[in-house]
Structure formats: structure tokens, C-alpha cells
Amino acid sequence: RKNTAHVQETEERETNVNS
């Protein structure tokens, strides 16, 4: 995971989709 900030954003978006 090089771009931590970007990865965090992506994970948050995926979480919202799965909710």
C-alpha cells in the first residue's frame, strides 16, 4: 500500500457500497 490516503478513501467508498 503505497498511497495510504488513496487506499483509505477507496476502502471507505467500498464500505459504503457494501452497506
C-alpha positions in Angstrom: 0.0 0.0 0.0 2.0 3.0 -1.3 -0.8 5.6 -1.4 -2.2 5.2 2.0 -4.6 8.2 1.7 -5.9 7.0 -1.6 -6.4 3.4 -0.3 -8.2 4.7 2.7 -10.6 6.7 0.5 -11.2 3.6 -1.7 -11.9 1.4 1.3 -14.4 3.9 2.7 -16.2 4.0 -0.6 -16.3 0.2 -0.9 -17.7 0.1 2.7 -20.5 2.5 1.8 -21.4 0.4 -1.3 -21.5 -2.8 0.8 -23.6 -1.3 3.5 
